[in-house]
Amino acid sequence: MKTHLRFPILEHDLPAIVQLLRDFLAMTPYGVMFPPPEGYLEVLTQQVLADGGVIILACEDGTERPVGVIAGVMARHILTTQPYCDEVVWFVEPEARASGCGLQLLVALQNWATTNGATLVRMAAPAESPVGKLLERHGYARVETSFMKVLA
């Protein structure tokens, strides 16, 4: 499968972005631990854009069908005030992963972050995962590991 990136996104892309977010949640522990309320993913998508963030799509050549997404928002580190880009989501459908569009999405986010004054990009990945290893191969360092507990 050949893909290309699309940025900025178009209004008609929003349902496909929401579906990619649902697919991401279905494949990760987040969907079980923290299921979003009905309609929230639509709100989240709009909020990322309203807050000056970015959503970049990987689309299948020919069909224009979105098969991957990366989104980020600018923030300031709470301890240092350093501007950084915080990943919201990075997901590529399994059948599109061999196309290399995941790495293309990452590079596009890094470029957007640099253009917007970020000095760091924060990405999240499961410990000891292929995604984490990909990030490390491309210059990312493990800083800490997050632990979460669902409270009753």
C-alpha positions as CSV (number, residue, x, y, z in Angstrom):
1,M,0.0,0.0,0.0
2,K,1.3,3.4,-0.9
3,T,0.4,6.4,1.2
4,H,0.9,10.1,1.4
5,L,0.4,12.7,4.2
6,R,-2.3,15.3,4.3
7,F,-2.1,18.4,6.3
8,P,-4.0,20.5,7.0
9,I,-7.0,18.2,7.3
10,L,-10.3,18.9,5.7
11,E,-13.7,19.1,7.4
12,H,-14.8,15.9,5.7
13,D,-11.8,14.1,7.3
14,L,-13.3,14.4,10.8
15,P,-15.4,11.2,10.8
16,A,-12.4,9.2,9.6
17,I,-10.2,10.7,12.3
18,V,-12.7,9.8,15.0
19,Q,-12.8,6.2,13.6
20,L,-9.0,6.0,13.7
21,L,-9.1,7.2,17.4
22,R,-11.7,4.5,18.1
23,D,-9.5,1.9,16.4
24,F,-6.5,3.1,18.5
25,L,-8.5,2.8,21.7
26,A,-9.7,-0.7,20.8
27,M,-6.1,-1.9,20.3
28,T,-4.7,-0.4,23.5
29,P,-5.3,-0.6,27.3
30,Y,-6.6,2.9,27.3
31,G,-9.9,2.0,25.7
32,V,-10.6,-0.5,28.6
33,M,-9.1,1.5,31.4
34,F,-10.4,4.9,30.3
35,P,-13.3,4.6,27.9
36,P,-14.3,8.0,26.6
37,P,-17.8,9.2,27.0
38,E,-20.1,9.0,24.0
39,G,-19.3,11.9,21.6
40,Y,-16.0,12.8,23.3
41,L,-13.7,11.8,20.4
42,E,-15.5,14.3,18.1
43,V,-15.0,17.0,20.8
44,L,-11.4,16.0,21.3
45,T,-10.7,16.3,17.5
46,Q,-12.2,19.8,17.4
47,Q,-10.4,20.8,20.6
48,V,-7.0,19.9,19.3
49,L,-7.5,22.1,16.4
50,A,-9.1,24.9,18.4
51,D,-6.2,25.0,20.8
52,G,-3.7,25.5,17.9
53,G,-2.7,21.8,17.7
54,V,-2.2,19.7,14.6
55,I,-3.7,16.6,13.1
56,I,-1.9,15.0,10.2
57,L,-3.3,12.1,8.2
58,A,-1.7,9.3,6.2
59,C,-4.0,8.6,3.3
60,E,-4.0,5.7,0.9
61,D,-2.9,6.7,-2.6
62,G,-5.8,6.6,-5.1
63,T,-8.6,6.3,-2.6
64,E,-7.6,9.1,-0.2
65,R,-8.8,6.8,2.7
66,P,-7.1,7.8,5.9
67,V,-5.1,4.9,7.3
68,G,-3.1,6.7,9.9
69,V,-3.1,9.8,12.1
70,I,-0.8,11.7,14.4
71,A,-1.9,14.7,16.5
72,G,-0.1,16.9,18.9
73,V,-0.6,20.1,20.9
74,M,1.9,22.6,22.1
75,A,2.4,22.9,25.9
76,R,4.9,24.2,28.4
77,H,6.7,21.8,30.7
78,I,5.2,22.3,34.2
79,L,8.7,22.3,35.9
80,T,10.8,24.1,33.3
81,T,8.4,26.1,31.2
82,Q,10.2,24.7,28.1
83,P,7.9,24.6,25.1
84,Y,7.2,21.2,23.8
85,C,4.8,19.2,21.5
86,D,2.8,16.7,23.4
87,E,1.5,13.7,21.4
88,V,-2.3,13.2,21.5
89,V,-2.4,10.1,19.3
90,W,-0.2,8.3,16.9
91,F,-1.9,5.3,15.2
92,V,-1.6,3.5,11.8
93,E,-3.9,0.8,10.8
94,P,-2.1,-2.6,10.9
95,E,-2.4,-3.2,7.2
96,A,-0.8,0.2,6.4
97,R,2.2,-0.1,8.8
98,A,4.5,-1.6,6.2
99,S,4.1,1.5,4.0
100,G,6.4,3.5,6.3
101,C,3.7,6.1,6.9
102,G,4.0,5.9,10.7
103,L,7.6,7.2,10.5
104,Q,6.5,9.9,8.0
105,L,3.8,11.0,10.4
106,L,6.3,11.2,13.2
107,V,8.7,13.3,11.1
108,A,5.8,15.6,10.0
109,L,4.8,16.1,13.7
110,Q,8.5,16.9,14.6
111,N,8.6,19.5,11.7
112,W,5.4,21.1,12.8
113,A,6.6,21.2,16.4
114,T,9.9,22.9,15.4
115,T,8.0,25.4,13.3
116,N,5.8,26.2,16.4
117,G,8.7,26.8,18.7
118,A,8.9,23.4,20.5
119,T,12.3,22.3,21.8
120,L,11.1,18.8,22.6
121,V,8.5,16.3,21.4
122,R,6.9,13.9,24.0
123,M,5.7,10.6,22.6
124,A,4.1,7.8,24.5
125,A,4.6,4.1,23.8
126,P,4.1,0.9,25.6
127,A,7.2,-0.3,27.4
128,E,9.3,-2.7,25.4
129,S,7.1,-2.3,22.4
130,P,8.1,-2.1,18.7
131,V,6.8,1.5,18.8
132,G,9.1,2.3,21.7
133,K,12.1,0.7,19.8
134,L,11.2,2.7,16.7
135,L,11.2,5.9,18.7
136,E,14.6,5.1,20.3
137,R,16.1,4.3,16.8
138,H,15.0,7.8,15.8
139,G,16.6,9.7,18.7
140,Y,14.0,9.5,21.4
141,A,15.1,8.7,24.9
142,R,13.1,7.0,27.7
143,V,12.7,9.5,30.4
144,E,10.3,7.8,32.7
145,T,7.7,5.1,32.8
146,S,4.1,5.9,33.7
147,F,2.0,3.7,36.0
148,M,-1.7,3.9,36.2
149,K,-4.2,2.5,38.6
150,V,-8.0,2.5,38.1
151,L,-9.6,3.8,41.2
152,A,-13.1,2.6,42.1
